[in-house]
Amino acid sequence: MGRPAGRPDRVRSPAMNDAAPPALELRDISKSFGSVQALSNVDFEVRDGEVMALVGDNGAGKSTLIKCVAGINSIDNGTVLFEGREVTIHGPKDAARLGIEVVYQDLALCDNLDVVQNRYLGREAHDFLQRLREPEMEMKTAETLESLSVTTIGSIRQPVATLSGGQRQSVAVARSVMWNSRVVILDEPTAALGVAQTRQVLDLVNRLAENGLAVVLISHNLHDIFEVATRITVLRLGRVVGVYEREKTTQTEIVGAITAGVPTKVPGVAEEPAGA
C-alpha cells in the first residue's frame, strides 16, 4: 500500500515545509501542438501535505499540464523536479515509478470487476506458480480503504457497477495511493456528484493531505476548492496568472484571475528584481 495510515508529523501547512523542496516542481514548462501554444513558461509546484488547486477556464491548459506530468504529453521546454532533483518523464510508467498517480475524470474503472480486482488491475500479485494471491490482495485493499476512512463500501468483493459515484471515486483514489504514491492528481473528482457524495470525496481529499501526500486538485467548482485547498494556482490561456493562498484570497479574486488575469511571466521580458 502507499503511505501508512496515521503517518505522524505531517500537517497541511506549506509554511512548515518551506525548508524542504516541493514534492513536485515544474519550471518554465512550454508545450505546443502545431501552431497552438498550449502552455507557455508555466511554473507550478505542490508540497507534501498540501492540496494545491489548479483552476482555469476551458482551454487554459490544465489538462495539458497534467498530461505532461503524467507522461502522456512530452514537454517542449522546461524542467521537472521531483523532491528537488531533476527528472525526465517519458511516459506514464516513469511517472508511476516516481510516485505520481493521476485519477482522471472517467476514473478508468472496470464496472464488471470488483473493488479488489480494480485495485490490482494490471498489477496483480502472484505466487511462484503464477496463481493470484487473493487473500493478500483483499487484505491490502481493505487496509488502504480503512486508512482513508472509506466506510461506505459494503464489500470489497462487490462489482464496481453497483457502487455510487462517490464510492467509485473512493475506489479510484484508493487505487492511486496504494503504490508508494507521493503526488496524487485528481481531475474534477466531484463532477456530476450529489451533495452527500461530494462531501465524501472532499473529506477523502483532506485525508490524503493529512497522510502527508502532495495533492493536486483540478476543479471548476470554486466552492469545493475553498473547502479543501491550501493554495490555488490559476492558469489563463496557457500561462500562470497567479498563485494564491486560500486563506488570504476570495472567490471573487480567483474568478477575476480566471477571466482577466495577467501572466506573471511573459516570454522575452525580464522579471523585475525583488523590491523594485
C-alpha positions as CSV (number, residue, x, y, z in Angstrom):
1,M,0.0,0.0,0.0
2,G,1.0,3.7,-0.2
3,R,1.6,5.9,2.8
4,P,1.0,4.2,6.2
5,A,-2.2,5.2,7.9
6,G,-1.7,7.7,10.7
7,R,1.7,8.9,9.4
8,P,2.9,11.3,12.1
9,D,4.2,14.9,11.9
10,R,2.5,15.7,8.6
11,V,0.2,18.7,8.6
12,R,-1.3,20.7,5.7
13,S,0.9,23.7,6.2
14,P,3.1,25.0,3.4
15,A,5.0,27.2,5.8
16,M,6.1,24.2,7.8
17,N,7.6,22.6,4.7
18,D,9.2,25.7,3.1
19,A,12.7,24.4,4.0
20,A,12.2,21.2,2.1
21,P,12.0,21.2,-1.7
22,P,8.5,20.7,-3.2
23,A,7.4,17.2,-3.9
24,L,6.8,18.2,-7.5
25,E,8.1,21.4,-9.2
26,L,7.7,22.5,-12.8
27,R,9.8,25.3,-14.2
28,D,9.2,27.2,-17.5
29,I,7.1,24.4,-19.0
30,S,6.1,25.0,-22.6
31,K,4.1,22.8,-24.9
32,S,2.6,23.4,-28.3
33,F,0.5,21.4,-30.7
34,G,1.4,22.6,-34.2
35,S,0.6,26.3,-34.2
36,V,-1.3,26.2,-30.9
37,Q,0.7,27.2,-27.9
38,A,-1.0,25.2,-25.1
39,L,1.5,26.1,-22.3
40,S,4.0,29.0,-22.1
41,N,6.7,29.2,-19.4
42,V,4.5,27.7,-16.7
43,D,5.8,27.4,-13.2
44,F,4.0,25.1,-10.8
45,E,4.7,23.3,-7.5
46,V,3.0,21.2,-4.8
47,R,4.4,20.3,-1.4
48,D,4.0,17.4,0.9
49,G,0.8,17.6,3.0
50,E,-0.9,20.3,1.0
51,V,-3.7,20.5,-1.5
52,M,-2.8,22.6,-4.5
53,A,-5.8,23.6,-6.6
54,L,-5.3,24.1,-10.3
55,V,-8.0,26.2,-11.8
56,G,-8.7,28.0,-15.1
57,D,-11.4,28.3,-17.8
58,N,-11.8,25.7,-20.6
59,G,-8.7,25.8,-22.8
60,A,-6.5,27.3,-20.0
61,G,-4.0,24.4,-20.2
62,K,-4.9,22.5,-17.1
63,S,-5.3,19.1,-18.8
64,T,-2.2,19.6,-21.0
65,L,-0.1,20.4,-17.9
66,I,-1.3,17.4,-16.0
67,K,-0.7,15.1,-19.1
68,C,2.9,16.4,-19.2
69,V,3.4,15.5,-15.6
70,A,1.7,12.1,-16.2
71,G,4.0,11.3,-19.2
72,I,1.1,11.3,-21.7
73,N,2.4,14.5,-23.4
74,S,6.1,15.3,-23.8
75,I,7.2,18.8,-22.9
76,D,8.8,21.0,-25.5
77,N,10.8,23.1,-23.0
78,G,11.2,23.3,-19.2
79,T,12.4,21.4,-16.2
80,V,10.6,18.9,-14.0
81,L,11.9,18.4,-10.5
82,F,10.8,15.7,-8.1
83,E,11.8,16.1,-4.5
84,G,14.4,18.6,-5.5
85,R,16.1,16.6,-8.2
86,E,15.6,17.0,-12.0
87,V,13.8,14.1,-13.6
88,T,12.7,13.2,-17.1
89,I,9.2,11.7,-17.7
90,H,9.0,9.8,-21.0
91,G,5.7,8.0,-20.3
92,P,3.2,7.0,-17.6
93,K,5.5,4.3,-16.3
94,D,8.1,6.8,-15.5
95,A,5.6,8.9,-13.6
96,A,4.3,5.9,-11.7
97,R,7.9,4.9,-10.7
98,L,8.4,8.3,-9.2
99,G,5.2,8.0,-7.2
100,I,3.0,10.3,-9.3
101,E,-0.6,9.0,-9.8
102,V,-3.4,10.6,-11.7
103,V,-7.1,9.9,-11.1
104,Y,-8.8,11.1,-14.3
105,Q,-12.4,12.3,-14.5
106,D,-13.6,9.0,-16.1
107,L,-11.9,7.1,-13.2
108,A,-10.8,4.2,-15.6
109,L,-12.6,1.6,-13.6
110,C,-13.9,-1.7,-14.9
111,D,-17.6,-2.0,-14.0
112,N,-17.7,-5.8,-14.3
113,L,-14.8,-6.3,-11.8
114,D,-15.0,-5.9,-8.1
115,V,-13.1,-3.5,-5.8
116,V,-10.1,-5.7,-5.3
117,Q,-9.8,-6.6,-9.0
118,N,-9.9,-2.9,-9.9
119,R,-7.3,-2.0,-7.3
120,Y,-4.8,-4.6,-8.7
121,L,-5.8,-4.3,-12.4
122,G,-2.6,-4.9,-14.4
123,R,-0.5,-5.2,-11.1
124,E,-1.9,-8.5,-9.7
125,A,0.1,-10.3,-7.0
126,H,1.1,-13.8,-8.0
127,D,2.9,-16.7,-6.2
128,F,5.7,-18.7,-7.8
129,L,3.2,-20.8,-9.7
130,Q,1.6,-17.7,-11.1
131,R,-1.6,-18.1,-9.0
132,L,-3.3,-15.0,-7.7
133,R,-2.6,-14.2,-4.1
134,E,-6.2,-13.4,-3.3
135,P,-6.0,-13.2,0.5
136,E,-3.1,-10.8,0.3
137,M,-4.8,-8.5,-2.2
138,E,-8.0,-8.5,-0.2
139,M,-6.1,-7.6,3.0
140,K,-4.2,-4.7,1.4
141,T,-7.2,-3.3,-0.3
142,A,-9.2,-3.3,2.9
143,E,-6.3,-1.7,4.8
144,T,-6.0,1.1,2.3
145,L,-9.7,1.8,2.4
146,E,-9.6,1.8,6.2
147,S,-6.6,4.1,6.3
148,L,-8.5,6.6,4.1
149,S,-11.6,6.2,6.3
150,V,-13.7,4.9,3.4
151,T,-16.5,3.1,5.3
152,T,-19.5,3.3,2.9
153,I,-18.4,0.3,0.7
154,G,-20.2,-2.8,2.0
155,S,-17.9,-5.4,0.5
156,I,-14.6,-5.1,-1.4
157,R,-15.8,-8.0,-3.5
158,Q,-18.9,-6.3,-4.9
159,P,-18.8,-5.2,-8.6
160,V,-17.9,-1.5,-9.1
161,A,-21.0,-1.2,-11.3
162,T,-23.1,-1.5,-8.0
163,L,-21.3,1.5,-6.3
164,S,-22.4,5.1,-6.2
165,G,-20.5,7.9,-7.8
166,G,-18.8,8.8,-4.5
167,Q,-17.9,5.2,-3.8
168,R,-16.4,4.8,-7.3
169,Q,-14.3,7.9,-6.8
170,S,-13.1,6.5,-3.4
171,V,-12.0,3.3,-5.1
172,A,-10.1,5.2,-7.8
173,V,-8.4,7.3,-5.2
174,A,-7.6,4.3,-3.0
175,R,-6.0,2.6,-6.0
176,S,-3.8,5.6,-6.7
177,V,-2.3,5.7,-3.2
178,M,-1.5,2.0,-2.9
179,W,1.7,2.1,-5.0
180,N,4.0,4.2,-2.8
181,S,2.5,7.4,-4.2
182,R,4.0,10.8,-3.3
183,V,1.8,13.0,-5.5
184,V,-1.8,12.4,-6.3
185,I,-3.5,14.4,-9.0
186,L,-7.3,14.5,-9.0
187,D,-9.1,15.6,-12.2
188,E,-12.6,17.0,-11.5
189,P,-13.2,14.5,-8.7
190,T,-16.7,15.9,-7.7
191,A,-18.1,16.4,-11.2
192,A,-21.6,15.1,-11.5
193,L,-21.8,14.0,-7.8
194,G,-24.6,14.8,-5.4
195,V,-24.2,16.8,-2.2
196,A,-23.5,13.8,0.1
197,Q,-21.2,12.2,-2.4
198,T,-19.3,15.4,-2.9
199,R,-18.8,15.7,0.8
200,Q,-17.4,12.2,1.0
201,V,-14.9,12.9,-1.8
202,L,-13.8,16.2,-0.2
203,D,-13.2,14.5,3.1
204,L,-11.1,12.0,1.2
205,V,-9.0,14.7,-0.3
206,N,-8.4,16.1,3.1
207,R,-7.3,12.8,4.4
208,L,-4.8,12.3,1.6
209,A,-3.1,15.6,2.6
210,E,-3.2,14.7,6.3
211,N,-1.4,11.5,5.5
212,G,1.4,13.5,4.0
213,L,0.8,13.2,0.3
214,A,1.0,16.2,-2.1
215,V,-2.4,16.6,-3.7
216,V,-3.2,18.5,-6.9
217,L,-6.9,19.2,-7.3
218,I,-8.3,20.3,-10.7
219,S,-11.8,21.6,-10.4
220,H,-14.2,24.2,-11.9
221,N,-16.1,24.3,-8.6
222,L,-14.7,27.1,-6.5
223,H,-16.8,26.1,-3.5
224,D,-15.1,22.7,-3.4
225,I,-11.7,24.4,-3.9
226,F,-12.2,26.8,-1.0
227,E,-13.3,23.8,1.2
228,V,-10.0,21.9,0.9
229,A,-7.2,23.8,-1.0
230,T,-4.1,25.1,0.7
231,R,-3.1,27.2,-2.3
232,I,-4.6,27.9,-5.7
233,T,-2.7,28.2,-9.0
234,V,-4.7,30.0,-11.8
235,L,-4.0,29.3,-15.4
236,R,-5.2,31.5,-18.2
237,L,-4.5,30.9,-21.9
238,G,-1.7,28.6,-21.1
239,R,0.1,30.9,-18.6
240,V,0.1,31.2,-14.9
241,V,-1.6,34.4,-13.7
242,G,-1.2,33.9,-10.0
243,V,-0.7,31.6,-7.0
244,Y,-3.0,32.4,-4.1
245,E,-3.1,31.2,-0.5
246,R,-6.7,30.1,0.1
247,E,-7.0,31.8,3.4
248,K,-5.8,35.1,2.0
249,T,-8.0,35.3,-1.1
250,T,-11.6,35.2,-2.1
251,Q,-13.7,33.5,-4.8
252,T,-14.2,36.9,-6.4
253,E,-10.5,37.4,-6.7
254,I,-10.0,33.9,-8.2
255,V,-12.8,34.5,-10.7
256,G,-11.2,37.8,-11.7
257,A,-7.8,36.0,-12.3
258,I,-9.5,33.2,-14.3
259,T,-11.3,35.7,-16.6
260,A,-8.9,38.6,-16.9
261,G,-5.7,37.7,-15.1
262,V,-2.3,39.0,-16.4
263,P,0.5,36.4,-16.8
264,T,3.2,36.5,-14.1
265,K,5.9,35.7,-16.7
266,V,6.0,37.0,-20.2
267,P,8.4,35.4,-22.7
268,G,11.2,37.7,-23.7
269,V,10.6,40.1,-20.8
270,A,13.0,40.0,-17.9
271,E,11.5,39.8,-14.4
272,E,11.9,42.8,-12.1
273,P,14.2,42.2,-9.2
274,A,12.7,41.9,-5.7
275,G,12.0,45.2,-4.2
276,A,12.0,47.0,-7.5
